Amino acid sequence: MIAAPDRTPLGRKFFDRPVLDVAPDLLGRTLVRTTEDGPVELRITEVEAYDGPNDPGSHAFRGRTPRNEVMFGPPGHVYVYFTYGMWHCMNLVCGPEGTASAVLLRAGEITEGVESARKRRLSARNDRELAKGPARLATALGVDRALDGADACGPEGGPFRMLTGSPVGPDQVLSGPRTGVSGDGGVHPWRFWISNDPTVSPYRAHTPRRRRT
């Protein structure tokens, strides 16, 4: 018999650790997103770690800016950025305040509020694709820049809550290069995912974008 996911909230101490400890430990956890249409719940299946000034692939590699301010803490808050002029991506800030590390949520399984997620992701061919990729995940959960800085460890009633869920064992966790990261940051095997999970996004190496003439 499979045990039901644990509904115990994850406290801030969970996130107040090095990013490479937090990232794989998020796999199998439950993220609750409260919306006007009701709650949407996500079982996290794929993440990427970004380690601030130690990581050329991180938005905070060159220091603090208005865009990345939330990455500097406190831990347990949500960092949302806008990319390619059309998509939002959601991260969870971790490490001691001032360290600017965060975990990108790359993919997951919508376990509650599926109908609400389907309305936001009309192009999804099936429910496995609702949150299969970071932009799809943010869209399915109704996440945009207005939620940048929201607390995922706050009291019930906020836009986000992190629950213990069903964490997976080390034998189920795989790792490899991060998707689409170029240069020195592209070599880090800091993408973590649940082995054989159908909601995990396909790996794509960085492809330089051509400038429009």
Backbone as JSON Lines, residues from 0, in Angstrom:
{"i":0,"aa":"M","n":[0.84,-1.2,0.0],"ca":[0.0,0.0,0.0],"c":[0.88,1.25,0.0]}
{"i":1,"aa":"I","n":[0.62,2.19,-0.9],"ca":[1.4,3.41,-1.01],"c":[0.88,4.43,0.01]}
{"i":2,"aa":"A","n":[1.79,4.96,0.81],"ca":[1.4,5.94,1.83],"c":[1.01,7.26,1.18]}
{"i":3,"aa":"A","n":[0.03,7.94,1.77],"ca":[-0.39,9.24,1.27],"c":[0.72,10.25,1.53]}
{"i":4,"aa":"P","n":[0.85,11.26,0.67],"ca":[1.87,12.29,0.89],"c":[1.69,12.96,2.25]}
{"i":5,"aa":"D","n":[2.79,13.25,2.91],"ca":[2.8,13.88,4.22],"c":[2.42,15.35,4.07]}
{"i":6,"aa":"R","n":[1.41,15.8,4.83],"ca":[0.92,17.18,4.73],"c":[1.62,18.14,5.7]}
{"i":7,"aa":"T","n":[2.66,17.67,6.37],"ca":[3.38,18.54,7.29],"c":[4.12,19.65,6.52]}
{"i":8,"aa":"P","n":[3.94,20.91,6.91],"ca":[4.64,21.99,6.2],"c":[6.16,21.89,6.37]}
{"i":9,"aa":"L","n":[6.88,22.26,5.33],"ca":[8.33,22.35,5.41],"c":[8.68,23.72,5.99]}
{"i":10,"aa":"G","n":[9.45,23.74,7.04],"ca":[9.83,24.99,7.67],"c":[10.99,25.68,6.97]}
{"i":11,"aa":"R","n":[11.29,26.88,7.42],"ca":[12.36,27.65,6.78],"c":[13.72,26.99,6.93]}
{"i":12,"aa":"K","n":[13.9,26.21,8.01],"ca":[15.18,25.54,8.2],"c":[15.49,24.57,7.06]}
{"i":13,"aa":"F","n":[14.46,24.02,6.46],"ca":[14.67,23.12,5.32],"c":[15.43,23.83,4.21]}
{"i":14,"aa":"F","n":[15.09,25.09,3.98],"ca":[15.71,25.86,2.9],"c":[17.0,26.56,3.32]}
{"i":15,"aa":"D","n":[17.25,26.66,4.62],"ca":[18.44,27.34,5.12],"c":[19.62,26.38,5.14]}
{"i":16,"aa":"R","n":[19.92,25.82,3.97],"ca":[21.01,24.88,3.78],"c":[21.67,25.16,2.44]}
{"i":17,"aa":"P","n":[22.85,24.57,2.15],"ca":[23.46,24.75,0.84],"c":[22.55,24.29,-0.29]}
{"i":18,"aa":"V","n":[22.6,25.0,-1.37],"ca":[21.69,24.75,-2.49],"c":[21.8,23.33,-3.03]}
{"i":19,"aa":"L","n":[23.0,22.75,-3.0],"ca":[23.17,21.4,-3.53],"c":[22.64,20.33,-2.58]}
{"i":20,"aa":"D","n":[22.33,20.71,-1.35],"ca":[21.62,19.81,-0.44],"c":[20.12,19.95,-0.6]}
{"i":21,"aa":"V","n":[19.66,21.17,-0.77],"ca":[18.22,21.42,-0.88],"c":[17.66,20.88,-2.19]}
{"i":22,"aa":"A","n":[18.36,21.11,-3.3],"ca":[17.8,20.78,-4.61],"c":[17.33,19.33,-4.74]}
{"i":23,"aa":"P","n":[18.19,18.32,-4.52],"ca":[17.69,16.95,-4.67],"c":[16.67,16.57,-3.61]}
{"i":24,"aa":"D","n":[16.73,17.25,-2.45],"ca":[15.79,16.95,-1.37],"c":[14.39,17.5,-1.66]}
{"i":25,"aa":"L","n":[14.25,18.35,-2.66],"ca":[12.93,18.86,-3.05],"c":[12.15,17.85,-3.89]}
{"i":26,"aa":"L","n":[12.82,16.87,-4.45],"ca":[12.13,15.9,-5.31],"c":[11.14,15.08,-4.5]}
{"i":27,"aa":"G","n":[9.91,15.04,-5.0],"ca":[8.83,14.34,-4.32],"c":[8.06,15.19,-3.33]}
{"i":28,"aa":"R","n":[8.56,16.38,-3.05],"ca":[7.85,17.28,-2.12],"c":[6.62,17.88,-2.8]}
{"i":29,"aa":"T","n":[5.71,18.4,-2.0],"ca":[4.47,18.96,-2.51],"c":[4.48,20.49,-2.4]}
{"i":30,"aa":"L","n":[4.23,21.15,-3.52],"ca":[4.05,22.6,-3.54],"c":[2.57,22.9,-3.71]}
{"i":31,"aa":"V","n":[2.01,23.68,-2.8],"ca":[0.61,24.09,-2.88],"c":[0.56,25.53,-3.34]}
{"i":32,"aa":"R","n":[-0.17,25.75,-4.41],"ca":[-0.37,27.11,-4.94],"c":[-1.85,27.46,-4.76]}
{"i":33,"aa":"T","n":[-2.13,28.48,-3.95],"ca":[-3.49,28.91,-3.7],"c":[-3.88,29.96,-4.73]}
{"i":34,"aa":"T","n":[-4.96,29.71,-5.46],"ca":[-5.44,30.63,-6.49],"c":[-6.9,30.98,-6.24]}
{"i":35,"aa":"E","n":[-7.41,31.93,-7.0],"ca":[-8.83,32.29,-6.89],"c":[-9.74,31.13,-7.28]}
{"i":36,"aa":"D","n":[-9.23,30.22,-8.11],"ca":[-10.01,29.06,-8.54],"c":[-9.86,27.87,-7.61]}
{"i":37,"aa":"G","n":[-9.11,28.05,-6.52],"ca":[-8.87,26.95,-5.6],"c":[-7.4,26.53,-5.64]}
{"i":38,"aa":"P","n":[-7.02,25.6,-4.76],"ca":[-5.61,25.19,-4.7],"c":[-5.21,24.29,-5.86]}
{"i":39,"aa":"V","n":[-3.96,24.46,-6.29],"ca":[-3.33,23.56,-7.25],"c":[-2.1,22.98,-6.55]}
{"i":40,"aa":"E","n":[-1.95,21.66,-6.58],"ca":[-0.83,21.02,-5.91],"c":[0.08,20.34,-6.92]}
{"i":41,"aa":"L","n":[1.37,20.45,-6.66],"ca":[2.38,19.94,-7.57],"c":[3.34,19.03,-6.81]}
{"i":42,"aa":"R","n":[3.56,17.84,-7.33],"ca":[4.64,16.96,-6.84],"c":[5.88,17.26,-7.66]}
{"i":43,"aa":"I","n":[6.91,17.77,-7.02],"ca":[8.11,18.2,-7.73],"c":[8.91,16.99,-8.22]}
{"i":44,"aa":"T","n":[9.25,16.98,-9.52],"ca":[9.97,15.83,-10.09],"c":[11.3,16.2,-10.74]}
{"i":45,"aa":"E","n":[11.56,17.5,-10.95],"ca":[12.81,17.91,-11.6],"c":[13.18,19.32,-11.14]}
{"i":46,"aa":"V","n":[14.44,19.53,-10.81],"ca":[14.91,20.83,-10.33],"c":[16.31,21.1,-10.87]}
{"i":47,"aa":"E","n":[16.74,22.36,-10.74],"ca":[18.12,22.74,-11.03],"c":[18.62,23.67,-9.93]}
{"i":48,"aa":"A","n":[19.86,23.47,-9.5],"ca":[20.47,24.3,-8.47],"c":[21.29,25.43,-9.1]}
{"i":49,"aa":"Y","n":[21.21,26.63,-8.49],"ca":[22.0,27.79,-8.93],"c":[22.65,28.41,-7.7]}
{"i":50,"aa":"D","n":[23.99,28.51,-7.75],"ca":[24.77,28.82,-6.55],"c":[25.42,30.2,-6.59]}
{"i":51,"aa":"G","n":[24.65,31.2,-6.91],"ca":[25.05,32.6,-6.78],"c":[26.43,32.93,-7.3]}
{"i":52,"aa":"P","n":[27.29,33.56,-6.48],"ca":[28.6,34.03,-6.94],"c":[29.56,32.9,-7.3]}
{"i":53,"aa":"N","n":[29.24,31.66,-6.93],"ca":[30.08,30.51,-7.26],"c":[29.68,29.83,-8.56]}
{"i":54,"aa":"D","n":[28.73,30.43,-9.26],"ca":[28.09,29.75,-10.38],"c":[27.88,30.71,-11.56]}
{"i":55,"aa":"P","n":[28.67,30.57,-12.65],"ca":[28.51,31.45,-13.8],"c":[27.13,31.37,-14.45]}
{"i":56,"aa":"G","n":[26.38,30.29,-14.17],"ca":[25.05,30.16,-14.74],"c":[23.96,30.85,-13.93]}
{"i":57,"aa":"S","n":[24.32,31.39,-12.78],"ca":[23.33,32.0,-11.89],"c":[23.08,33.46,-12.24]}
{"i":58,"aa":"H","n":[21.84,33.9,-12.05],"ca":[21.5,35.31,-12.25],"c":[22.25,36.21,-11.27]}
{"i":59,"aa":"A","n":[22.72,35.65,-10.15],"ca":[23.4,36.45,-9.13],"c":[24.92,36.35,-9.22]}
{"i":60,"aa":"F","n":[25.44,35.78,-10.28],"ca":[26.89,35.58,-10.38],"c":[27.66,36.89,-10.31]}
{"i":61,"aa":"R","n":[27.09,37.95,-10.88],"ca":[27.79,39.25,-10.89],"c":[27.28,40.2,-9.81]}
{"i":62,"aa":"G","n":[26.5,39.69,-8.87],"ca":[26.07,40.53,-7.77],"c":[24.59,40.85,-7.76]}
{"i":63,"aa":"R","n":[24.22,41.7,-6.83],"ca":[22.83,42.03,-6.58],"c":[22.32,43.04,-7.6]}
{"i":64,"aa":"T","n":[21.11,42.82,-8.09],"ca":[20.43,43.73,-9.0],"c":[18.96,43.81,-8.59]}
{"i":65,"aa":"P","n":[18.2,44.78,-9.11],"ca":[16.76,44.8,-8.81],"c":[16.06,43.52,-9.24]}
{"i":66,"aa":"R","n":[16.53,42.9,-10.32],"ca":[15.89,41.68,-10.81],"c":[16.09,40.51,-9.86]}
{"i":67,"aa":"N","n":[17.32,40.35,-9.33],"ca":[17.62,39.15,-8.55],"c":[17.6,39.38,-7.04]}
{"i":68,"aa":"E","n":[17.1,40.51,-6.6],"ca":[17.11,40.89,-5.19],"c":[16.6,39.78,-4.27]}
{"i":69,"aa":"V","n":[15.53,39.11,-4.67],"ca":[14.91,38.09,-3.81],"c":[15.85,36.91,-3.58]}
{"i":70,"aa":"M","n":[16.75,36.64,-4.53],"ca":[17.67,35.51,-4.4],"c":[18.58,35.63,-3.18]}
{"i":71,"aa":"F","n":[18.76,36.83,-2.66],"ca":[19.66,37.05,-1.54],"c":[19.0,36.74,-0.19]}
{"i":72,"aa":"G","n":[17.78,36.26,-0.22],"ca":[17.14,35.8,1.0],"c":[16.09,36.75,1.53]}
{"i":73,"aa":"P","n":[15.41,36.31,2.58],"ca":[15.61,35.1,3.38],"c":[15.26,33.82,2.61]}
{"i":74,"aa":"P","n":[15.74,32.67,3.1],"ca":[15.41,31.41,2.44],"c":[13.92,31.09,2.57]}
{"i":75,"aa":"G","n":[13.45,30.24,1.64],"ca":[12.05,29.84,1.66],"c":[11.13,30.76,0.91]}
{"i":76,"aa":"H","n":[11.68,31.8,0.27],"ca":[10.87,32.7,-0.53],"c":[10.94,32.31,-2.0]}
{"i":77,"aa":"V","n":[10.03,32.86,-2.78],"ca":[9.9,32.52,-4.2],"c":[10.57,33.6,-5.05]}
{"i":78,"aa":"Y","n":[11.46,33.18,-5.93],"ca":[12.08,34.08,-6.91],"c":[11.49,33.76,-8.28]}
{"i":79,"aa":"V","n":[10.84,34.75,-8.88],"ca":[10.21,34.57,-10.19],"c":[10.89,35.51,-11.18]}
{"i":80,"aa":"Y","n":[11.3,34.97,-12.31],"ca":[11.88,35.83,-13.35],"c":[11.15,35.62,-14.68]}
{"i":81,"aa":"F","n":[11.29,36.62,-15.53],"ca":[10.65,36.64,-16.85],"c":[11.73,36.4,-17.89]}
{"i":82,"aa":"T","n":[11.5,35.5,-18.84],"ca":[12.54,35.14,-19.79],"c":[12.0,35.06,-21.21]}
{"i":83,"aa":"Y","n":[12.88,35.34,-22.17],"ca":[12.55,35.29,-23.6],"c":[11.36,36.17,-23.97]}
{"i":84,"aa":"G","n":[11.06,37.14,-23.11],"ca":[9.99,38.07,-23.41],"c":[8.59,37.47,-23.36]}
{"i":85,"aa":"M","n":[8.46,36.25,-22.8],"ca":[7.14,35.63,-22.82],"c":[6.86,34.64,-21.69]}
{"i":86,"aa":"W","n":[7.89,34.14,-20.99],"ca":[7.66,33.08,-20.01],"c":[8.16,33.47,-18.63]}
{"i":87,"aa":"H","n":[7.5,32.92,-17.61],"ca":[7.95,33.06,-16.23],"c":[8.52,31.73,-15.74]}
{"i":88,"aa":"C","n":[9.48,31.81,-14.83],"ca":[10.06,30.63,-14.2],"c":[10.1,30.86,-12.7]}
{"i":89,"aa":"M","n":[9.88,29.78,-11.95],"ca":[9.77,29.86,-10.49],"c":[10.93,29.16,-9.8]}
{"i":90,"aa":"N","n":[11.51,29.83,-8.82],"ca":[12.6,29.29,-8.02],"c":[12.27,29.39,-6.54]}
{"i":91,"aa":"L","n":[12.92,28.55,-5.74],"ca":[12.82,28.61,-4.29],"c":[14.19,29.0,-3.74]}
{"i":92,"aa":"V","n":[14.24,30.1,-2.99],"ca":[15.49,30.62,-2.46],"c":[15.94,29.75,-1.29]}
{"i":93,"aa":"C","n":[17.26,29.5,-1.22],"ca":[17.77,28.68,-0.12],"c":[19.13,29.2,0.33]}
{"i":94,"aa":"G","n":[19.67,28.57,1.36],"ca":[20.93,29.0,1.94],"c":[20.74,30.16,2.89]}
{"i":95,"aa":"P","n":[21.78,30.48,3.67],"ca":[21.7,31.6,4.61],"c":[21.41,32.91,3.88]}
{"i":96,"aa":"E","n":[20.71,33.8,4.56],"ca":[20.39,35.09,3.95],"c":[21.68,35.79,3.5]}
{"i":97,"aa":"G","n":[21.67,36.28,2.25],"ca":[22.83,36.95,1.68],"c":[23.63,36.09,0.72]}
{"i":98,"aa":"T","n":[23.29,34.79,0.61],"ca":[24.09,33.9,-0.24],"c":[23.62,33.86,-1.69]}
{"i":99,"aa":"A","n":[22.4,34.28,-1.98],"ca":[21.87,34.36,-3.35],"c":[21.85,33.03,-4.08]}
{"i":100,"aa":"S","n":[21.46,31.97,-3.42],"ca":[21.29,30.69,-4.11],"c":[19.81,30.35,-4.2]}
{"i":101,"aa":"A","n":[19.45,29.57,-5.23],"ca":[18.05,29.23,-5.44],"c":[17.94,27.96,-6.27]}
{"i":102,"aa":"V","n":[16.78,27.31,-6.17],"ca":[16.5,26.1,-6.92],"c":[15.37,26.39,-7.91]}
{"i":103,"aa":"L","n":[15.67,26.18,-9.19],"ca":[14.66,26.33,-10.23],"c":[13.78,25.09,-10.25]}
{"i":104,"aa":"L","n":[12.47,25.29,-10.23],"ca":[11.52,24.18,-10.36],"c":[11.32,23.91,-11.85]}
{"i":105,"aa":"R","n":[11.84,22.8,-12.31],"ca":[11.82,22.5,-13.75],"c":[10.59,21.7,-14.18]}
{"i":106,"aa":"A","n":[10.08,20.83,-13.33],"ca":[8.96,20.0,-13.76],"c":[8.28,19.37,-12.55]}
{"i":107,"aa":"G","n":[7.05,18.93,-12.77],"ca":[6.31,18.27,-11.7],"c":[5.02,17.67,-12.19]}
{"i":108,"aa":"E","n":[4.36,16.97,-11.3],"ca":[3.06,16.34,-11.58],"c":[1.98,17.11,-10.83]}
{"i":109,"aa":"I","n":[0.98,17.59,-11.55],"ca":[-0.17,18.23,-10.91],"c":[-1.02,17.14,-10.27]}
{"i":110,"aa":"T","n":[-1.14,17.17,-8.95],"ca":[-1.87,16.12,-8.24],"c":[-3.24,16.59,-7.74]}
{"i":111,"aa":"E","n":[-3.42,17.88,-7.59],"ca":[-4.71,18.46,-7.22],"c":[-4.91,19.73,-8.04]}
{"i":112,"aa":"G","n":[-6.19,20.03,-8.33],"ca":[-6.47,21.21,-9.13],"c":[-6.14,21.04,-10.6]}
{"i":113,"aa":"V","n":[-6.27,19.81,-11.09],"ca":[-5.9,19.51,-12.48],"c":[-6.74,20.33,-13.47]}
{"i":114,"aa":"E","n":[-8.02,20.45,-13.19],"ca":[-8.89,21.2,-14.11],"c":[-8.45,22.66,-14.22]}
{"i":115,"aa":"S","n":[-8.06,23.24,-13.09],"ca":[-7.58,24.62,-13.09],"c":[-6.3,24.74,-13.91]}
{"i":116,"aa":"A","n":[-5.39,23.79,-13.75],"ca":[-4.14,23.81,-14.51],"c":[-4.4,23.62,-16.0]}
{"i":117,"aa":"R","n":[-5.35,22.76,-16.35],"ca":[-5.67,22.54,-17.76],"c":[-6.14,23.82,-18.43]}
{"i":118,"aa":"K","n":[-6.9,24.65,-17.72],"ca":[-7.4,25.9,-18.28],"c":[-6.25,26.85,-18.62]}
{"i":119,"aa":"R","n":[-5.17,26.78,-17.85],"ca":[-4.02,27.65,-18.09],"c":[-3.08,27.06,-19.14]}
{"i":120,"aa":"R","n":[-3.16,25.75,-19.33],"ca":[-2.23,25.06,-20.24],"c":[-3.02,24.35,-21.32]}
{"i":121,"aa":"L","n":[-3.71,25.14,-22.13],"ca":[-4.59,24.57,-23.17],"c":[-3.82,23.79,-24.23]}
{"i":122,"aa":"S","n":[-2.54,24.08,-24.4],"ca":[-1.75,23.4,-25.43],"c":[-1.21,22.05,-24.96]}
{"i":123,"aa":"A","n":[-1.37,21.71,-23.68],"ca":[-0.87,20.43,-23.17],"c":[-1.64,19.28,-23.81]}
{"i":124,"aa":"R","n":[-0.92,18.31,-24.34],"ca":[-1.56,17.17,-25.0],"c":[-2.12,16.16,-24.01]}
{"i":125,"aa":"N","n":[-1.59,16.16,-22.8],"ca":[-2.08,15.27,-21.75],"c":[-1.66,15.85,-20.41]}
{"i":126,"aa":"D","n":[-2.12,15.26,-19.33],"ca":[-1.85,15.81,-17.99],"c":[-0.38,15.7,-17.6]}
{"i":127,"aa":"R","n":[0.36,14.76,-18.2],"ca":[1.79,14.66,-17.89],"c":[2.55,15.89,-18.37]}
{"i":128,"aa":"E","n":[2.0,16.59,-19.35],"ca":[2.68,17.76,-19.92],"c":[2.28,19.07,-19.25]}
{"i":129,"aa":"L","n":[1.37,19.04,-18.31],"ca":[0.89,20.29,-17.7],"c":[2.01,21.11,-17.09]}
{"i":130,"aa":"A","n":[2.96,20.45,-16.42],"ca":[4.06,21.16,-15.76],"c":[5.41,20.55,-16.15]}
{"i":131,"aa":"K","n":[5.52,20.13,-17.4],"ca":[6.73,19.46,-17.9],"c":[7.67,20.49,-18.52]}
{"i":132,"aa":"G","n":[8.43,21.17,-17.68],"ca":[9.29,22.26,-18.11],"c":[9.02,23.47,-17.23]}
{"i":133,"aa":"P","n":[10.02,24.32,-16.98],"ca":[9.85,25.41,-16.01],"c":[8.81,26.45,-16.4]}
{"i":134,"aa":"A","n":[8.72,26.81,-17.68],"ca":[7.71,27.79,-18.1],"c":[6.31,27.18,-18.03]}
{"i":135,"aa":"R","n":[6.19,25.93,-18.41],"ca":[4.89,25.24,-18.32],"c":[4.45,25.12,-16.86]}
{"i":136,"aa":"L","n":[5.41,24.8,-16.0],"ca":[5.1,24.68,-14.57],"c":[4.55,26.0,-14.02]}
{"i":137,"aa":"A","n":[5.25,27.1,-14.31],"ca":[4.8,28.39,-13.81],"c":[3.43,28.76,-14.38]}
{"i":138,"aa":"T","n":[3.21,28.45,-15.65],"ca":[1.92,28.75,-16.27],"c":[0.81,27.93,-15.63]}
{"i":139,"aa":"A","n":[1.05,26.64,-15.43],"ca":[0.03,25.76,-14.83],"c":[-0.35,26.21,-13.43]}
{"i":140,"aa":"L","n":[0.61,26.8,-12.71],"ca":[0.35,27.25,-11.34],"c":[-0.09,28.7,-11.28]}
{"i":141,"aa":"G","n":[-0.15,29.38,-12.42],"ca":[-0.55,30.78,-12.42],"c":[0.46,31.68,-11.73]}
{"i":142,"aa":"V","n":[1.75,31.45,-12.02],"ca":[2.84,32.2,-11.39],"c":[3.39,33.25,-12.34]}
{"i":143,"aa":"D","n":[3.5,34.48,-11.87],"ca":[4.12,35.54,-12.65],"c":[4.92,36.44,-11.71]}
{"i":144,"aa":"R","n":[5.47,37.54,-12.25],"ca":[6.36,38.4,-11.47],"c":[5.66,39.03,-10.26]}
{"i":145,"aa":"A","n":[4.34,39.1,-10.29],"ca":[3.63,39.65,-9.14],"c":[3.86,38.82,-7.87]}
{"i":146,"aa":"L","n":[4.28,37.57,-8.05],"ca":[4.52,36.68,-6.91],"c":[5.99,36.61,-6.52]}
{"i":147,"aa":"D","n":[6.83,37.39,-7.18],"ca":[8.24,37.44,-6.83],"c":[8.39,37.9,-5.37]}
{"i":148,"aa":"G","n":[9.08,37.12,-4.56],"ca":[9.26,37.46,-3.16],"c":[8.24,36.85,-2.23]}
{"i":149,"aa":"A","n":[7.23,36.15,-2.75],"ca":[6.23,35.51,-1.89],"c":[6.89,34.47,-0.98]}
{"i":150,"aa":"D","n":[6.33,34.28,0.19],"ca":[6.88,33.36,1.18],"c":[6.25,31.98,1.04]}
{"i":151,"aa":"A","n":[7.07,30.97,0.76],"ca":[6.57,29.59,0.66],"c":[6.57,28.89,2.0]}
{"i":152,"aa":"C","n":[7.04,29.57,3.05],"ca":[7.07,28.99,4.39],"c":[6.19,29.78,5.36]}
{"i":153,"aa":"G","n":[5.34,30.61,4.84],"ca":[4.49,31.43,5.68],"c":[3.27,30.66,6.18]}
{"i":154,"aa":"P","n":[2.39,31.33,6.89],"ca":[1.19,30.67,7.42],"c":[0.22,30.29,6.31]}
{"i":155,"aa":"E","n":[-0.65,29.38,6.61],"ca":[-1.66,28.95,5.65],"c":[-2.51,30.14,5.23]}
{"i":156,"aa":"G","n":[-2.83,30.2,3.95],"ca":[-3.6,31.31,3.42],"c":[-2.81,32.16,2.45]}
{"i":157,"aa":"G","n":[-1.49,31.99,2.4],"ca":[-0.67,32.7,1.45],"c":[-0.73,32.05,0.08]}
{"i":158,"aa":"P","n":[-0.06,32.62,-0.92],"ca":[-0.11,32.06,-2.27],"c":[0.61,30.73,-2.42]}
{"i":159,"aa":"F","n":[1.56,30.42,-1.52],"ca":[2.32,29.18,-1.62],"c":[2.47,28.53,-0.25]}
{"i":160,"aa":"R","n":[2.58,27.21,-0.27],"ca":[2.98,26.44,0.91],"c":[3.78,25.25,0.43]}
{"i":161,"aa":"M","n":[4.84,24.92,1.14],"ca":[5.62,23.72,0.85],"c":[5.32,22.66,1.89]}
{"i":162,"aa":"L","n":[4.97,21.46,1.44],"ca":[4.65,20.35,2.33],"c":[5.68,19.24,2.17]}
{"i":163,"aa":"T","n":[5.78,18.41,3.19],"ca":[6.77,17.32,3.19],"c":[6.57,16.4,2.01]}
{"i":164,"aa":"G","n":[5.32,16.08,1.65],"ca":[5.05,15.27,0.47],"c":[5.55,13.85,0.58]}
{"i":165,"aa":"S","n":[6.14,13.36,-0.52],"ca":[6.66,11.99,-0.57],"c":[8.09,12.02,-1.08]}
{"i":166,"aa":"P","n":[9.05,12.43,-0.24],"ca":[10.44,12.52,-0.69],"c":[10.95,11.18,-1.18]}
{"i":167,"aa":"V","n":[11.81,11.22,-2.19],"ca":[12.31,9.99,-2.8],"c":[13.68,9.65,-2.23]}
{"i":168,"aa":"G","n":[14.06,8.37,-2.31],"ca":[15.36,7.93,-1.84],"c":[16.47,8.27,-2.82]}
{"i":169,"aa":"P","n":[17.71,8.28,-2.35],"ca":[18.84,8.6,-3.23],"c":[18.93,7.7,-4.46]}
{"i":170,"aa":"D","n":[18.47,6.46,-4.36],"ca":[18.55,5.54,-5.49],"c":[17.6,5.92,-6.61]}
{"i":171,"aa":"Q","n":[16.65,6.83,-6.33],"ca":[15.71,7.27,-7.36],"c":[16.09,8.61,-7.98]}
{"i":172,"aa":"V","n":[17.16,9.22,-7.48],"ca":[17.55,10.56,-7.93],"c":[18.69,10.46,-8.94]}
{"i":173,"aa":"L","n":[18.49,11.07,-10.1],"ca":[19.53,11.16,-11.12],"c":[19.98,12.61,-11.24]}
{"i":174,"aa":"S","n":[21.19,12.81,-11.76],"ca":[21.69,14.17,-11.94],"c":[22.45,14.27,-13.25]}
{"i":175,"aa":"G","n":[22.54,15.5,-13.76],"ca":[23.24,15.73,-15.01],"c":[23.36,17.22,-15.27]}
{"i":176,"aa":"P","n":[23.9,17.62,-16.43],"ca":[24.07,19.05,-16.74],"c":[22.74,19.77,-16.77]}
{"i":177,"aa":"R","n":[22.77,21.04,-16.41],"ca":[21.56,21.85,-16.45],"c":[21.16,22.13,-17.9]}
{"i":178,"aa":"T","n":[19.88,22.29,-18.1],"ca":[19.35,22.49,-19.43],"c":[19.59,23.91,-19.93]}
{"i":179,"aa":"G","n":[20.17,24.03,-21.13],"ca":[20.29,25.33,-21.78],"c":[21.28,26.29,-21.17]}
{"i":180,"aa":"V","n":[22.16,25.82,-20.26],"ca":[23.14,26.7,-19.62],"c":[24.44,26.65,-20.43]}
{"i":181,"aa":"S","n":[24.98,27.8,-20.76],"ca":[26.16,27.87,-21.6],"c":[27.41,28.18,-20.79]}
{"i":182,"aa":"G","n":[28.58,28.15,-21.45],"ca":[29.83,28.57,-20.85],"c":[30.26,27.69,-19.69]}
{"i":183,"aa":"D","n":[31.0,28.31,-18.75],"ca":[31.54,27.56,-17.62],"c":[30.44,26.96,-16.75]}
{"i":184,"aa":"G","n":[29.3,27.63,-16.68],"ca":[28.2,27.12,-15.87],"c":[27.52,25.9,-16.46]}
{"i":185,"aa":"G","n":[27.77,25.63,-17.74],"ca":[27.1,24.52,-18.39],"c":[27.63,23.15,-18.02]}
{"i":186,"aa":"V","n":[28.78,23.1,-17.36],"ca":[29.38,21.81,-17.05],"c":[28.9,21.23,-15.72]}
{"i":187,"aa":"H","n":[28.28,22.04,-14.9],"ca":[27.87,21.55,-13.58],"c":[26.72,20.54,-13.69]}
{"i":188,"aa":"P","n":[26.83,19.38,-13.06],"ca":[25.74,18.4,-13.07],"c":[24.72,18.72,-11.98]}
{"i":189,"aa":"W","n":[24.12,19.9,-12.08],"ca":[23.27,20.4,-11.01],"c":[21.78,20.36,-11.36]}
{"i":190,"aa":"R","n":[21.43,19.54,-12.33],"ca":[20.01,19.24,-12.58],"c":[19.73,17.89,-11.92]}
{"i":191,"aa":"F","n":[18.65,17.83,-11.16],"ca":[18.29,16.61,-10.44],"c":[16.85,16.23,-10.81]}
{"i":192,"aa":"W","n":[16.62,14.94,-11.01],"ca":[15.27,14.51,-11.38],"c":[15.0,13.1,-10.87]}
{"i":193,"aa":"I","n":[13.71,12.76,-10.81],"ca":[13.29,11.43,-10.37],"c":[13.39,10.48,-11.54]}
{"i":194,"aa":"S","n":[14.1,9.41,-11.34],"ca":[14.33,8.42,-12.41],"c":[13.01,7.86,-12.94]}
{"i":195,"aa":"N","n":[12.91,7.83,-14.28],"ca":[11.78,7.22,-14.98],"c":[10.44,7.9,-14.73]}
{"i":196,"aa":"D","n":[10.46,9.13,-14.24],"ca":[9.19,9.83,-14.04],"c":[8.74,10.46,-15.35]}
{"i":197,"aa":"P","n":[7.5,10.23,-15.79],"ca":[7.05,10.71,-17.1],"c":[6.86,12.22,-17.19]}
{"i":198,"aa":"T","n":[6.89,12.93,-16.07],"ca":[6.69,14.38,-16.12],"c":[8.01,15.14,-16.26]}
{"i":199,"aa":"V","n":[9.14,14.46,-16.17],"ca":[10.45,15.12,-16.28],"c":[10.65,15.63,-17.71]}
{"i":200,"aa":"S","n":[11.19,16.83,-17.84],"ca":[11.37,17.44,-19.16],"c":[12.58,16.86,-19.87]}
{"i":201,"aa":"P","n":[12.6,16.86,-21.2],"ca":[13.76,16.35,-21.94],"c":[14.95,17.29,-21.81]}
{"i":202,"aa":"Y","n":[16.14,16.72,-21.77],"ca":[17.35,17.54,-21.67],"c":[17.68,18.17,-23.01]}
{"i":203,"aa":"R","n":[18.03,19.45,-22.96],"ca":[18.47,20.16,-24.17],"c":[19.71,20.97,-23.83]}
{"i":204,"aa":"A","n":[20.77,20.75,-24.58],"ca":[21.98,21.54,-24.38],"c":[21.75,22.97,-24.84]}
{"i":205,"aa":"H","n":[22.6,23.88,-24.4],"ca":[22.47,25.29,-24.8],"c":[22.7,25.44,-26.29]}
{"i":206,"aa":"T","n":[21.83,26.19,-26.94],"ca":[21.97,26.53,-28.34],"c":[22.03,28.04,-28.47]}
{"i":207,"aa":"P","n":[23.15,28.59,-28.97],"ca":[23.24,30.06,-29.1],"c":[22.11,30.6,-29.96]}
{"i":208,"aa":"R","n":[21.52,31.69,-29.52],"ca":[20.43,32.31,-30.27],"c":[21.0,33.34,-31.26]}
{"i":209,"aa":"R","n":[20.5,33.31,-32.46],"ca":[20.93,34.25,-33.47],"c":[20.27,35.6,-33.26]}
{"i":210,"aa":"R","n":[21.05,36.64,-33.39],"ca":[20.47,37.97,-33.27],"c":[19.72,38.34,-34.55]}
{"i":211,"aa":"R","n":[18.61,39.0,-34.34],"ca":[17.86,39.46,-35.49],"c":[18.55,40.64,-36.14]}
{"i":212,"aa":"T","n":[18.55,40.65,-37.44],"ca":[19.17,41.76,-38.17],"c":[18.14,42.78,-38.55]}
